[in-house]
Amino acid sequence: MDDIIFKSEEINVREHEHVSKNTGNVMYEQYLLNDEDTKMMIKQILYPKGTITPWHTHDCAHGMYVLEGVLHTNLGDFDKGSFVWFKEGSKAFHGGKDEDVEVLFITNKEFNIHYI
């Protein structure tokens, strides 16, 4: 894989609308890395106010670094600068409850989701 560089002017998550085929939730996701070898992934996600994923699990572990707002999760609420790591197979929900929230989302291997 070649080195990957995104300059700040190339990162605008609001230009990348994503509608979940499973829930219909509208979010914004900009992929920064999707590694072909390890399948790990890094993307910036914006959850609009009131957008919270339903309870789910992943076969991968995943972390969220809060860039803006307050991330609402089953583990509590986390403000800007906080980092939350969900281990593989853990049951979780997360999103923006009372305000928009932007996170850097990181997985340790290929991403999938199983709604409970």
DSSP file (Angstrom, degrees, kcal/mol; ACC not computed):
  #  RESIDUE AA STRUCTURE BP1 BP2  ACC     N-H-->O    O-->H-N    N-H-->O    O-->H-N    TCO  KAPPA ALPHA  PHI   PSI    X-CA   Y-CA   Z-CA
    1    1 A M              0   0    0      0, 0.0     2,-0.1     0, 0.0     3,-0.1   0.000 360.0 360.0 360.0 139.1    0.0    0.0    0.0
    2    2 A D        -     0   0    0      1,-0.1     2,-0.0     0, 0.0     0, 0.0  -0.385 360.0 -86.8 -76.4 159.7    1.2    3.5   -0.8
    3    3 A D        -     0   0    0     -2,-0.1     2,-0.5     1,-0.0    -1,-0.1  -0.371  44.1-142.2 -61.8 148.4    1.4    6.2    1.8
    4    4 A I        -     0   0    0     -3,-0.1     2,-0.4     2,-0.0    -1,-0.0  -0.968  19.8-179.3-120.9 129.9   -1.8    8.1    2.2
    5    5 A I        -     0   0    0     -2,-0.5     2,-0.5     2,-0.0    -2,-0.0  -0.995   8.6-175.6-130.9 129.3   -2.0   11.8    2.9
    6    6 A F        -     0   0    0     -2,-0.4     2,-0.2     5,-0.0     5,-0.0  -0.988  17.7-147.9-118.0 119.3   -5.1   13.9    3.4
    7    7 A K    >   -     0   0    0     -2,-0.5     3,-2.5     1,-0.1     4,-0.5  -0.536  31.7-105.5 -79.4 155.9   -4.5   17.7    3.7
    8    8 A S  G >  S+     0   0    0      1,-0.3     3,-1.3     2,-0.2    -1,-0.1   0.833 120.5  57.5 -53.8 -36.7   -6.9   19.5    6.0
    9    9 A E  G 3  S+     0   0    0      1,-0.3    -1,-0.3     3,-0.0    -3,-0.0   0.648 101.9  57.6 -71.0 -12.3   -8.7   21.1    3.0
   10   10 A E  G <  S+     0   0    0     -3,-2.5     2,-0.7     1,-0.1    -1,-0.3   0.515  90.3  82.2 -92.3  -6.5   -9.4   17.6    1.7
   11   11 A I    <   +     0   0    0     -3,-1.3     2,-0.2    -4,-0.5    -1,-0.1  -0.875  43.9 141.6-105.6 109.1  -11.3   16.5    4.8
   12   12 A N    >   -     0   0    0     -2,-0.7     3,-2.2     1,-0.1     4,-0.1  -0.712  24.4-173.9-145.3  89.0  -14.9   17.6    4.9
   13   13 A V  G >  S+     0   0    0      1,-0.3     3,-2.1    -2,-0.2    16,-0.2   0.781  79.7  69.1 -58.4 -30.2  -17.1   14.9    6.4
   14   14 A R  G 3  S+     0   0    0      1,-0.3    -1,-0.3    14,-0.1     3,-0.2   0.633  90.5  63.0 -67.3 -12.0  -20.3   16.8    5.6
   15   15 A E  G <  S+     0   0    0     -3,-2.2     2,-0.4     1,-0.2    -1,-0.3   0.452  94.1  67.4 -86.3  -0.7  -19.7   16.2    1.9
   16   16 A H    <   -     0   0    0     -3,-2.1    13,-2.6    -4,-0.1    -1,-0.2  -0.614  69.4-174.5-124.8  71.0  -20.0   12.4    2.4
   17   17 A E  E     -A   28   0A   0     -2,-0.4     2,-0.4    11,-0.2    11,-0.3  -0.404   2.1-169.2 -67.8 139.4  -23.6   11.6    3.4
   18   18 A H  E     -A   27   0A   0      9,-3.3     9,-3.1    -2,-0.1     2,-0.6  -0.995   8.9-163.1-132.4 126.0  -24.3    8.0    4.3
   19   19 A V  E     -A   26   0A   0     -2,-0.4     7,-0.2     7,-0.2     2,-0.2  -0.950  27.1-123.9-108.8 120.4  -27.8    6.5    4.8
   20   20 A S     >  -     0   0    0      5,-2.6     4,-1.8    -2,-0.6    -2,-0.0  -0.427   9.7-152.0 -64.4 126.7  -27.8    3.2    6.7
   21   21 A K  T  4 S+     0   0    0     -2,-0.2    -1,-0.2     1,-0.2    -2,-0.0   0.717  96.2  46.2 -70.6 -19.4  -29.5    0.5    4.6
   22   22 A N  T  4 S+     0   0    0      3,-0.1    -1,-0.2     1,-0.0    -2,-0.1   0.842 130.4  14.2 -90.5 -37.9  -30.4   -1.2    7.9
   23   23 A T  T  4 S-     0   0    0      2,-0.1    -2,-0.2    31,-0.0     3,-0.1   0.633  87.3-126.7-114.7 -19.4  -31.8    1.7   10.0
   24   24 A G     <  +     0   0    0     -4,-1.8    -3,-0.1     1,-0.3     2,-0.0   0.422  56.1 152.3  81.1  -2.1  -32.3    4.6    7.6
   25   25 A N        -     0   0    0     -6,-0.1    -5,-2.6     1,-0.1     2,-0.6  -0.356  41.2-136.5 -61.2 137.9  -30.2    6.8    9.8
   26   26 A V  E     +A   19   0A   0     -7,-0.2     2,-0.2    -3,-0.1    -7,-0.2  -0.885  37.7 153.0 -98.7 124.5  -28.4    9.6    8.0
   27   27 A M  E     -A   18   0A   0     -9,-3.1    -9,-3.3    -2,-0.6     2,-0.4  -0.773  39.8-119.3-134.2 179.7  -24.8   10.1    9.0
   28   28 A Y  E     +AB  17  46A   0     18,-1.8    18,-2.8   -11,-0.3     2,-0.4  -0.998  30.2 178.1-128.9 130.4  -21.7   11.5    7.3
   29   29 A E  E     - B   0  45A   0    -13,-2.6     2,-0.5    -2,-0.4    16,-0.2  -0.989  12.6-173.0-138.3 125.1  -18.6    9.3    6.8
   30   30 A Q  E     - B   0  44A   0     14,-2.7    14,-2.6    -2,-0.4     2,-0.3  -0.967  22.7-138.2-118.1 117.2  -15.3   10.1    5.1
   31   31 A Y  E     + B   0  43A   0     -2,-0.5    12,-0.3    12,-0.2     3,-0.1  -0.550  26.3 171.5 -73.9 131.4  -12.9    7.2    4.7
   32   32 A L  E    S+     0   0A   0     10,-2.8     2,-0.3     1,-0.4    11,-0.2   0.672  70.8  10.3-107.7 -30.5   -9.3    8.0    5.5
   33   33 A L  E     + B   0  42A   0      9,-2.2     9,-2.6     2,-0.0    -1,-0.4  -0.962  47.1 172.2-152.8 133.3   -7.9    4.5    5.4
   34   34 A N  E     - B   0  41A   0     -2,-0.3     2,-0.2     7,-0.2     7,-0.2  -0.759  31.7-147.9-136.6  87.5   -9.2    1.1    4.3
   35   35 A D     >  -     0   0    0      5,-2.1     4,-1.6    -2,-0.3    -2,-0.0  -0.392   8.0-156.8 -69.8 122.9   -6.1   -1.1    4.5
   36   36 A E  T  4 S+     0   0    0     -2,-0.2    -1,-0.2     2,-0.2     0, 0.0   0.822  90.1  43.3 -67.1 -32.5   -6.1   -3.9    1.9
   37   37 A D  T  4 S+     0   0    0      1,-0.1    -1,-0.1     3,-0.0    -2,-0.0   0.954 129.3  20.6 -81.2 -53.1   -3.8   -6.2    3.9
   38   38 A T  T  4 S-     0   0    0      2,-0.1    72,-0.4    71,-0.1    -2,-0.2   0.674  90.5-135.8 -91.6 -18.4   -5.1   -5.9    7.5
   39   39 A K     <  +     0   0    0     -4,-1.6    72,-0.3     1,-0.2    70,-0.2   0.475  52.9 147.9  71.6   4.3   -8.6   -4.7    6.6
   40   40 A M        -     0   0    0     68,-0.3    -5,-2.1    70,-0.1     2,-0.4  -0.317  31.5-154.9 -65.2 157.4   -8.4   -2.1    9.4
   41   41 A M  E     -B   34   0A   0     66,-0.4    66,-2.6    68,-0.3     2,-0.4  -0.983  19.3-169.9-140.1 145.2  -10.2    1.1    8.7
   42   42 A I  E     +BC  33 106A   0     -9,-2.6   -10,-2.8    -2,-0.4    -9,-2.2  -0.996  21.7 156.2-132.6 129.8  -10.1    4.7    9.8
   43   43 A K  E     -BC  31 105A   0     62,-2.4    62,-3.5    -2,-0.4     2,-0.5  -0.989  39.8-121.4-147.6 157.1  -12.9    7.1    9.0
   44   44 A Q  E     -BC  30 104A   0    -14,-2.6   -14,-2.7    -2,-0.3     2,-0.4  -0.875  33.5-167.9 -97.5 130.8  -14.3   10.4   10.2
   45   45 A I  E     -BC  29 103A   0     58,-2.6    58,-2.7    -2,-0.5     2,-0.5  -0.955  14.1-162.3-122.8 138.6  -18.0   10.1   11.2
   46   46 A L  E     -BC  28 102A   0    -18,-2.8   -18,-1.8    -2,-0.4    56,-0.2  -0.980   5.9-164.5-117.1 117.9  -20.5   12.9   12.0
   47   47 A Y  E     - C   0 101A   0     54,-2.9    54,-2.2    -2,-0.5   -20,-0.1  -0.904  21.3-134.4 -96.7 113.9  -23.6   11.7   13.8
   48   48 A P    >   -     0   0    0      0, 0.0     3,-2.4     0, 0.0    48,-0.5  -0.289  43.0 -71.8 -63.5 155.0  -26.2   14.5   13.6
   49   49 A K  T 3  S+     0   0    0      1,-0.3    48,-0.2    49,-0.1    51,-0.2  -0.180 124.2  18.8 -45.6 130.2  -28.1   15.4   16.7
   50   50 A G  T 3  S+     0   0    0     46,-1.9     2,-0.8    49,-0.3    -1,-0.3   0.420  91.0 125.0  85.5  -1.0  -30.5   12.6   17.7
   51   51 A T  E <   +F   96   0B   0     -3,-2.4    45,-2.1    45,-0.6     2,-0.4  -0.823  28.8 160.6 -97.2 108.1  -28.8   10.0   15.5
   52   52 A I  E     -F   95   0B   0     -2,-0.8    43,-0.2    43,-0.2    21,-0.1  -0.994  38.1-122.5-128.6 129.5  -27.9    7.0   17.7
   53   53 A T        -     0   0    0     41,-2.7    41,-0.2    -2,-0.4     3,-0.1  -0.389  32.7-112.0 -66.1 145.7  -27.1    3.5   16.3
   54   54 A P        -     0   0    0      0, 0.0    40,-0.1     0, 0.0    38,-0.1  -0.273  54.3 -66.6 -67.2 165.8  -29.3    0.7   17.7
   55   55 A W  S    S+     0   0    0     38,-0.1    61,-2.0    60,-0.1     2,-0.3  -0.277  76.7 150.5 -51.5 137.5  -27.7   -1.9   19.9
   56   56 A H  E     -IJ  92 115C   0     36,-2.0    36,-2.5    59,-0.3     2,-0.3  -0.964  35.6-137.0-160.5 171.1  -25.2   -3.9   17.9
   57   57 A T  E     - J   0 114C   0     57,-2.0    57,-2.5    -2,-0.3     2,-0.3  -0.902  10.5-153.9-131.2 164.3  -22.0   -5.9   17.9
   58   58 A H        -     0   0    0     32,-0.4    31,-2.5    -2,-0.3    55,-0.1  -0.973  21.3-138.7-133.2 150.0  -19.0   -6.1   15.6
   59   59 A D  S    S+     0   0    0     -2,-0.3     2,-0.3    29,-0.2    29,-0.1   0.633  93.1  64.7 -77.8 -14.7  -16.5   -8.9   15.0
   60   60 A C  S    S-     0   0    0     52,-0.3    29,-0.4    49,-0.1     2,-0.2  -0.728  88.6-118.3-102.8 155.3  -13.8   -6.2   15.1
   61   61 A A        -     0   0    0     -2,-0.3    47,-1.6    27,-0.2    48,-0.4  -0.598  37.0-168.6 -79.8 155.3  -12.8   -4.0   17.9
   62   62 A H  E     -ED  86 107A   0     24,-2.3    24,-3.4    -2,-0.2     2,-0.3  -0.996  12.7-157.4-151.9 146.6  -13.3   -0.3   17.3
   63   63 A G  E     -ED  85 106A   0     43,-2.9    43,-2.5    -2,-0.3     2,-0.4  -0.871   3.0-156.3-122.3 154.8  -12.3    3.0   18.8
   64   64 A M  E     -ED  84 105A   0     20,-2.7    20,-2.3    -2,-0.3     2,-0.6  -0.981   0.5-165.1-133.8 121.4  -13.8    6.5   18.7
   65   65 A Y  E     -ED  83 104A   0     39,-2.3    39,-2.5    -2,-0.4     2,-0.6  -0.931  27.4-129.1-102.3 121.4  -11.8    9.6   19.4
   66   66 A V  E     + D   0 103A   0     16,-2.7    15,-2.9    -2,-0.6    37,-0.2  -0.595  32.2 171.8 -79.8 117.3  -14.2   12.5   19.9
   67   67 A L  E     +     0   0A   0     35,-2.7     2,-0.3    -2,-0.6    36,-0.2   0.833  69.1   1.9 -90.2 -39.4  -13.4   15.5   17.7
   68   68 A E  E    S+ D   0 102A   0     34,-1.6    34,-2.2    12,-0.1    -1,-0.3  -0.992 110.0   4.3-149.2 145.5  -16.4   17.7   18.4
   69   69 A G  S    S-     0   0    0     -2,-0.3    11,-0.6    32,-0.2     2,-0.5  -0.314  92.1 -53.8  83.1-163.1  -19.5   17.4   20.6
   70   70 A V  E     -G   79   0B   0     30,-0.3     2,-0.6     9,-0.2    27,-0.5  -0.982  43.5-141.2-122.6 121.3  -20.5   14.7   23.1
   71   71 A L  E     -GH  78  96B   0      7,-3.2     7,-2.5    -2,-0.5     2,-0.5  -0.724  14.6-152.5 -83.0 120.8  -20.5   11.0   22.1
   72   72 A H  E     +GH  77  95B   0     23,-2.9    23,-1.5    -2,-0.6     2,-0.3  -0.853  28.8 156.5 -96.0 123.1  -23.4    9.2   23.7
   73   73 A T  E >   -GH  76  94B   0      3,-2.1     3,-1.1    -2,-0.5    21,-0.2  -0.849  59.2-100.7-137.4 172.2  -22.8    5.5   24.2
   74   74 A N  T 3  S+     0   0    0     19,-1.3     3,-0.1    -2,-0.3    20,-0.1   0.658 123.2  56.5 -67.4 -15.5  -23.9    2.6   26.4
   75   75 A L  T 3  S-     0   0    0      1,-0.4     2,-0.3    18,-0.3    -1,-0.2   0.502 124.3 -86.2 -92.6  -6.3  -20.7    3.2   28.4
   76   76 A G  E <   -G   73   0B   0     -3,-1.1    -3,-2.1     2,-0.0     2,-0.4  -0.827  56.0 -51.7 131.7-172.0  -21.6    6.8   29.1
   77   77 A D  E     -G   72   0B   0     -2,-0.3     2,-0.4    -5,-0.2    -5,-0.2  -0.884  47.2-166.0-107.8 136.2  -21.2   10.2   27.5
   78   78 A F  E     -G   71   0B   0     -7,-2.5    -7,-3.2    -2,-0.4     3,-0.1  -0.981   5.5-151.3-130.2 126.5  -17.8   11.4   26.3
   79   79 A D  E >   -G   70   0B   0     -2,-0.4     3,-2.2    -9,-0.2   -13,-0.3  -0.282  45.1 -49.4 -92.8 178.2  -16.8   14.9   25.3
   80   80 A K  T 3  S+     0   0    0    -11,-0.6    -1,-0.2     1,-0.3   -13,-0.2  -0.118 126.0  25.2 -47.5 131.8  -14.3   16.4   22.9
   81   81 A G  T 3  S+     0   0    0    -15,-2.9    -1,-0.3     1,-0.3     2,-0.1   0.291  93.2 124.3  93.7  -8.8  -10.8   14.8   23.4
   82   82 A S    <   -     0   0    0     -3,-2.2   -16,-2.7   -16,-0.1     2,-0.4  -0.490  46.3-153.0 -82.9 154.9  -12.1   11.6   24.9
   83   83 A F  E     -E   65   0A   0    -18,-0.2     2,-0.4    -2,-0.1   -18,-0.2  -0.998   8.9-171.8-130.1 132.0  -11.3    8.1   23.4
   84   84 A V  E     -E   64   0A   0    -20,-2.3   -20,-2.7    -2,-0.4     2,-0.5  -0.986   4.2-163.5-124.9 131.7  -13.5    5.1   23.8
   85   85 A W  E     -E   63   0A   0     -2,-0.4     2,-0.5   -22,-0.2   -22,-0.2  -0.972   2.4-161.4-118.4 125.0  -12.5    1.5   22.7
   86   86 A F  E     -E   62   0A   0    -24,-3.4   -24,-2.3    -2,-0.5     3,-0.1  -0.918  20.6-132.4-103.8 123.3  -15.0   -1.2   22.3
   87   87 A K    >   -     0   0    0     -2,-0.5     3,-2.0   -26,-0.2   -29,-0.2  -0.257  40.8 -72.8 -72.1 163.0  -13.6   -4.7   22.3
   88   88 A E  T 3  S+     0   0    0      1,-0.3   -29,-0.2   -29,-0.1   -27,-0.2  -0.288 118.4   9.9 -56.0 132.2  -14.5   -7.3   19.7
   89   89 A G  T 3  S+     0   0    0    -31,-2.5    -1,-0.3   -29,-0.4   -30,-0.1   0.406  89.4 145.3  81.4  -2.8  -18.0   -8.7   20.1
   90   90 A S    <   -     0   0    0     -3,-2.0     2,-0.4   -32,-0.1   -32,-0.4  -0.394  52.9-118.0 -71.1 147.5  -19.1   -6.1   22.7
   91   91 A K        +     0   0    0    -34,-0.1     2,-0.3    -2,-0.1   -34,-0.2  -0.705  50.5 156.7 -83.8 132.2  -22.7   -5.0   22.7
   92   92 A A  B     -I   56   0C   0    -36,-2.5   -36,-2.0    -2,-0.4     2,-0.3  -0.978  34.5-166.5-152.3 159.8  -22.9   -1.2   22.0
   93   93 A F        +     0   0    0     -2,-0.3   -19,-1.3   -38,-0.2     2,-0.3  -0.956  22.6 165.5-139.9 155.3  -24.8    1.8   20.8
   94   94 A H  E     + H   0  73B   0     -2,-0.3   -41,-2.7   -41,-0.2     2,-0.3  -0.984  12.5 102.4-164.2 156.9  -23.4    5.2   20.1
   95   95 A G  E     -FH  52  72B   0    -23,-1.5   -23,-2.9    -2,-0.3     2,-0.7  -0.990  67.9 -42.3 160.6-161.9  -24.1    8.5   18.4
   96   96 A G  E     +FH  51  71B   0    -45,-2.1   -46,-1.9   -48,-0.5   -45,-0.6  -0.888  47.3 170.4-104.1 112.5  -25.2   12.1   18.9
   97   97 A K  S    S+     0   0    0     -2,-0.7   -47,-0.3   -27,-0.5    -1,-0.2   0.969  78.0   6.5 -85.0 -67.0  -27.9   12.5   21.5
   98   98 A D  S    S+     0   0    0    -28,-0.2     2,-0.3   -49,-0.1   -49,-0.1   0.448 133.7  12.8-101.4  -2.6  -28.3   16.3   22.2
   99   99 A E  S    S-     0   0    0    -29,-0.2   -49,-0.3   -51,-0.1   -29,-0.1  -0.977  92.1 -74.6-161.5 164.2  -26.0   17.7   19.6
  100  100 A D        -     0   0    0     -2,-0.3     2,-0.4   -51,-0.2   -30,-0.3  -0.387  47.8-161.1 -60.4 145.9  -24.0   16.8   16.5
  101  101 A V  E     -C   47   0A   0    -54,-2.2   -54,-2.9   -32,-0.2     2,-0.4  -0.999   8.3-161.1-135.6 135.6  -20.9   14.7   17.3
  102  102 A E  E     +CD  46  68A   0    -34,-2.2   -35,-2.7    -2,-0.4   -34,-1.6  -0.951  17.2 175.0-115.3 132.7  -17.8   14.1   15.2
  103  103 A V  E     -CD  45  66A   0    -58,-2.7   -58,-2.6    -2,-0.4     2,-0.6  -0.939  35.8-126.5-134.0 155.6  -15.5   11.2   15.8
  104  104 A L  E     -CD  44  65A   0    -39,-2.5   -39,-2.3    -2,-0.3     2,-0.5  -0.938  35.8-155.6 -95.0 120.2  -12.4    9.6   14.4
  105  105 A F  E     -CD  43  64A   0    -62,-3.5   -62,-2.4    -2,-0.6     2,-0.4  -0.870  14.1-178.4-107.9 127.1  -13.5    5.9   14.0
  106  106 A I  E     -CD  42  63A   0    -43,-2.5   -43,-2.9    -2,-0.5     2,-0.3  -0.985   7.7-167.4-131.0 132.7  -10.8    3.2   14.0
  107  107 A T  E     - D   0  62A   0    -66,-2.6   -66,-0.4    -2,-0.4   -45,-0.2  -0.832  21.2-142.5-114.1 159.2  -11.1   -0.6   13.6
  108  108 A N  S    S-     0   0    0    -47,-1.6   -68,-0.3    -2,-0.3     2,-0.2   0.598  83.0 -10.1 -93.3 -12.7   -8.5   -3.3   14.2
  109  109 A K  S    S-     0   0    0    -48,-0.4   -68,-0.3   -70,-0.2   -70,-0.2  -0.862 111.0 -18.1-162.2-166.1   -9.6   -5.5   11.3
  110  110 A E        -     0   0    0    -72,-0.4     2,-0.3    -2,-0.2   -70,-0.1  -0.162  67.6-125.6 -54.7 135.8  -12.4   -5.8    8.8
  111  111 A F        +     0   0    0    -72,-0.3     2,-0.3   -52,-0.1    -1,-0.1  -0.616  40.2 150.0 -87.2 139.0  -15.6   -4.0    9.7
  112  112 A N        -     0   0    0     -2,-0.3     2,-0.4   -52,-0.1   -52,-0.3  -0.945  26.6-144.8-152.3 169.7  -19.0   -5.5   10.0
  113  113 A I        -     0   0    0     -2,-0.3     2,-0.5   -55,-0.1   -55,-0.2  -0.998   7.4-168.4-144.7 138.4  -22.1   -4.9   12.1
  114  114 A H  E     -J   57   0C   0    -57,-2.5   -57,-2.0    -2,-0.4     2,-0.2  -0.964  19.0-144.3-126.8 111.7  -24.8   -7.2   13.6
  115  115 A Y  E      J   56   0C   0     -2,-0.5   -59,-0.3   -59,-0.2   -60,-0.1  -0.546 360.0 360.0 -77.8 141.4  -27.9   -5.5   15.0
  116  116 A I              0   0    0    -61,-2.0   -60,-0.1    -2,-0.2    -1,-0.1   0.399 360.0 360.0 -96.6 360.0  -29.4   -7.1   18.1
